[in-house]
Amino acid sequence: MPEDKCIGKVTATENKPTTCTSVHFWLSHDVIIRPFDIVRIEHISSDGNGKSYSYAIVKELSYITDSAGHLANFVSSDFGDISAMPMNERLGTTIAEADVLGNSQNIEMPIRDGARVEWAGPDEIRSALGVEKLHQPIPGGYIQTSNKEEIRIDFEARYLVGPEAAHMNISGISGLASKTSYAMFLLSALQQRMKDEVSIILFNVKGP
């Protein structure tokens, strides 16, 4: 289970409301988070009693203050004096924008203002990503979150080698052999788990 600690609260405004697919929340000043972290957010319950949890993946982070604009900040620093010390610090907070992945009770209503935001636990993250109940799991790697959790992620073999899909895209920086290394890791995992059920054929599509 995740730490039972509130790291922020949902904020819904006239200009930026919560929706079925997106949510914004402000963060406690001591919280460090990054894009692709997954959080759980308290939500209403289908039976009207208790609560459910929605899960969202952080997409963007922004820091907002009560300043009217960048020019106001320039003027408040004694008209551009970089050594000037402000008399008062501006009010500010970090706002996270996140995409909703799902809900523990399949509720698709927008999350309400003021809802508690907490770290999602390993089992909750696997459930939110849809990889918690696999018929033939193949090791896919680990996700490391900002709250120091390492979560093992498996893939469904049927979607890697068929008959469901038999396809995977691997993206990354060219020239570092990272994509090739990961592909070899997956092929090794498939061969170890499925043994004689799978054969491997490699094509050099780049030519000589």
Secondary structure as a PSIPRED ss2 file (coil, helix, strand):
# PSIPRED VFORMAT (PSIPRED V4.0)

   1 M C   1.000  0.000  0.000
   2 P C   1.000  0.000  0.000
   3 E C   1.000  0.000  0.000
   4 D C   1.000  0.000  0.000
   5 K C   1.000  0.000  0.000
   6 C E   0.000  0.000  1.000
   7 I E   0.000  0.000  1.000
   8 G E   0.000  0.000  1.000
   9 K E   0.000  0.000  1.000
  10 V E   0.000  0.000  1.000
  11 T C   1.000  0.000  0.000
  12 A C   1.000  0.000  0.000
  13 T C   1.000  0.000  0.000
  14 E C   1.000  0.000  0.000
  15 N C   1.000  0.000  0.000
  16 K C   1.000  0.000  0.000
  17 P C   1.000  0.000  0.000
  18 T C   1.000  0.000  0.000
  19 T C   1.000  0.000  0.000
  20 C C   1.000  0.000  0.000
  21 T C   1.000  0.000  0.000
  22 S E   0.000  0.000  1.000
  23 V E   0.000  0.000  1.000
  24 H E   0.000  0.000  1.000
  25 F E   0.000  0.000  1.000
  26 W E   0.000  0.000  1.000
  27 L E   0.000  0.000  1.000
  28 S C   1.000  0.000  0.000
  29 H C   1.000  0.000  0.000
  30 D C   1.000  0.000  0.000
  31 V C   1.000  0.000  0.000
  32 I C   1.000  0.000  0.000
  33 I C   1.000  0.000  0.000
  34 R C   1.000  0.000  0.000
  35 P C   1.000  0.000  0.000
  36 F C   1.000  0.000  0.000
  37 D C   1.000  0.000  0.000
  38 I E   0.000  0.000  1.000
  39 V E   0.000  0.000  1.000
  40 R E   0.000  0.000  1.000
  41 I E   0.000  0.000  1.000
  42 E E   0.000  0.000  1.000
  43 H E   0.000  0.000  1.000
  44 I C   1.000  0.000  0.000
  45 S C   1.000  0.000  0.000
  46 S C   1.000  0.000  0.000
  47 D C   1.000  0.000  0.000
  48 G C   1.000  0.000  0.000
  49 N C   1.000  0.000  0.000
  50 G C   1.000  0.000  0.000
  51 K C   1.000  0.000  0.000
  52 S E   0.000  0.000  1.000
  53 Y E   0.000  0.000  1.000
  54 S E   0.000  0.000  1.000
  55 Y E   0.000  0.000  1.000
  56 A E   0.000  0.000  1.000
  57 I E   0.000  0.000  1.000
  58 V E   0.000  0.000  1.000
  59 K E   0.000  0.000  1.000
  60 E E   0.000  0.000  1.000
  61 L E   0.000  0.000  1.000
  62 S E   0.000  0.000  1.000
  63 Y E   0.000  0.000  1.000
  64 I E   0.000  0.000  1.000
  65 T E   0.000  0.000  1.000
  66 D C   1.000  0.000  0.000
  67 S C   1.000  0.000  0.000
  68 A C   1.000  0.000  0.000
  69 G C   1.000  0.000  0.000
  70 H H   0.000  1.000  0.000
  71 L H   0.000  1.000  0.000
  72 A H   0.000  1.000  0.000
  73 N H   0.000  1.000  0.000
  74 F H   0.000  1.000  0.000
  75 V H   0.000  1.000  0.000
  76 S H   0.000  1.000  0.000
  77 S C   1.000  0.000  0.000
  78 D C   1.000  0.000  0.000
  79 F C   1.000  0.000  0.000
  80 G C   1.000  0.000  0.000
  81 D C   1.000  0.000  0.000
  82 I C   1.000  0.000  0.000
  83 S C   1.000  0.000  0.000
  84 A C   1.000  0.000  0.000
  85 M C   1.000  0.000  0.000
  86 P C   1.000  0.000  0.000
  87 M C   1.000  0.000  0.000
  88 N C   1.000  0.000  0.000
  89 E C   1.000  0.000  0.000
  90 R C   1.000  0.000  0.000
  91 L C   1.000  0.000  0.000
  92 G E   0.000  0.000  1.000
  93 T E   0.000  0.000  1.000
  94 T E   0.000  0.000  1.000
  95 I E   0.000  0.000  1.000
  96 A E   0.000  0.000  1.000
  97 E E   0.000  0.000  1.000
  98 A E   0.000  0.000  1.000
  99 D E   0.000  0.000  1.000
 100 V E   0.000  0.000  1.000
 101 L E   0.000  0.000  1.000
 102 G E   0.000  0.000  1.000
 103 N E   0.000  0.000  1.000
 104 S C   1.000  0.000  0.000
 105 Q C   1.000  0.000  0.000
 106 N C   1.000  0.000  0.000
 107 I C   1.000  0.000  0.000
 108 E C   1.000  0.000  0.000
 109 M C   1.000  0.000  0.000
 110 P C   1.000  0.000  0.000
 111 I C   1.000  0.000  0.000
 112 R C   1.000  0.000  0.000
 113 D C   1.000  0.000  0.000
 114 G C   1.000  0.000  0.000
 115 A C   1.000  0.000  0.000
 116 R E   0.000  0.000  1.000
 117 V E   0.000  0.000  1.000
 118 E E   0.000  0.000  1.000
 119 W E   0.000  0.000  1.000
 120 A C   1.000  0.000  0.000
 121 G C   1.000  0.000  0.000
 122 P H   0.000  1.000  0.000
 123 D H   0.000  1.000  0.000
 124 E H   0.000  1.000  0.000
 125 I H   0.000  1.000  0.000
 126 R H   0.000  1.000  0.000
 127 S H   0.000  1.000  0.000
 128 A H   0.000  1.000  0.000
 129 L C   1.000  0.000  0.000
 130 G C   1.000  0.000  0.000
 131 V C   1.000  0.000  0.000
 132 E C   1.000  0.000  0.000
 133 K C   1.000  0.000  0.000
 134 L C   1.000  0.000  0.000
 135 H C   1.000  0.000  0.000
 136 Q C   1.000  0.000  0.000
 137 P E   0.000  0.000  1.000
 138 I E   0.000  0.000  1.000
 139 P E   0.000  0.000  1.000
 140 G E   0.000  0.000  1.000
 141 G E   0.000  0.000  1.000
 142 Y E   0.000  0.000  1.000
 143 I E   0.000  0.000  1.000
 144 Q E   0.000  0.000  1.000
 145 T C   1.000  0.000  0.000
 146 S C   1.000  0.000  0.000
 147 N C   1.000  0.000  0.000
 148 K C   1.000  0.000  0.000
 149 E C   1.000  0.000  0.000
 150 E E   0.000  0.000  1.000
 151 I E   0.000  0.000  1.000
 152 R E   0.000  0.000  1.000
 153 I E   0.000  0.000  1.000
 154 D E   0.000  0.000  1.000
 155 F E   0.000  0.000  1.000
 156 E E   0.000  0.000  1.000
 157 A H   0.000  1.000  0.000
 158 R H   0.000  1.000  0.000
 159 Y H   0.000  1.000  0.000
 160 L H   0.000  1.000  0.000
 161 V H   0.000  1.000  0.000
 162 G C   1.000  0.000  0.000
 163 P C   1.000  0.000  0.000
 164 E C   1.000  0.000  0.000
 165 A C   1.000  0.000  0.000
 166 A C   1.000  0.000  0.000
 167 H C   1.000  0.000  0.000
 168 M C   1.000  0.000  0.000
 169 N C   1.000  0.000  0.000
 170 I C   1.000  0.000  0.000
 171 S C   1.000  0.000  0.000
 172 G C   1.000  0.000  0.000
 173 I C   1.000  0.000  0.000
 174 S C   1.000  0.000  0.000
 175 G C   1.000  0.000  0.000
 176 L C   1.000  0.000  0.000
 177 A C   1.000  0.000  0.000
 178 S H   0.000  1.000  0.000
 179 K H   0.000  1.000  0.000
 180 T H   0.000  1.000  0.000
 181 S H   0.000  1.000  0.000
 182 Y H   0.000  1.000  0.000
 183 A H   0.000  1.000  0.000
 184 M H   0.000  1.000  0.000
 185 F H   0.000  1.000  0.000
 186 L H   0.000  1.000  0.000
 187 L H   0.000  1.000  0.000
 188 S H   0.000  1.000  0.000
 189 A H   0.000  1.000  0.000
 190 L H   0.000  1.000  0.000
 191 Q H   0.000  1.000  0.000
 192 Q H   0.000  1.000  0.000
 193 R H   0.000  1.000  0.000
 194 M H   0.000  1.000  0.000
 195 K H   0.000  1.000  0.000
 196 D H   0.000  1.000  0.000
 197 E H   0.000  1.000  0.000
 198 V C   1.000  0.000  0.000
 199 S C   1.000  0.000  0.000
 200 I C   1.000  0.000  0.000
 201 I C   1.000  0.000  0.000
 202 L C   1.000  0.000  0.000
 203 F C   1.000  0.000  0.000
 204 N C   1.000  0.000  0.000
 205 V C   1.000  0.000  0.000
 206 K C   1.000  0.000  0.000
 207 G C   1.000  0.000  0.000
 208 P C   1.000  0.000  0.000
